[in-house]
């Protein structure tokens, strides 16, 4: 049903093109997310990971 609606809106040709690009976009999105975490405050992100959270306790 969804495919029929998409065929009417954008066409089968562009759906096929989008399907070939999805793995590439997922890979680059993952690389971008890892780079964002790497170049920003990585401890802030890792505080939400339960196993790693205990390793960075501060004495306040």
N, C-alpha and C positions, 0 to 999 in steps of 0.2 A: 504494500500500500504506500509506504513512504517513497519507495523507488518510483512508483507511478507519478506521485506528486512532484518529485524532483525532476523526472523526465519532462514533465510539462513546463516546469519553471525554468530550468537551466539547460536541459537537453542531455541526451545520453553521451554525447561526445565529451562534454565537460565533466560528467560524472566519472568517465573512464580516466580522464587526465588527472582528476583529483585523487582517484584510487592509487594511481602510480606514485603520487607525491606524498601520500600519507606516511609511509615508512621513513622517508627522508625528513619530513617535518618533525616526526617524533624523535628521530635521532638528533637533529639539530636543537630541538627543544630541550632534550636531556643534557646535551653538551652545554647549552646556555644556562640551564639551571645549576649545573655543577660549577660552572665558571662564576656565576653570580654568588654562590655560597663561598667559593674559594676566595674571591676578591673582596668580599664583605666580612662582617664580623662572624666568623664561622662558629664561635662559641655560642653566640646567640641562637643560631639555628640548632646546634647540637644539644642545647639545653632541653629541647623537646623530645630527644631520643632517650627513652627510659634507661637503657643499659649504660649509656655514656654519661648521663646526667650526674651520677654520683662521683665521677672522677674529677669534676671541676668544682667541687665545693669550695666556697670562700668562707673564711672565719670573720663573720661580721657580728 
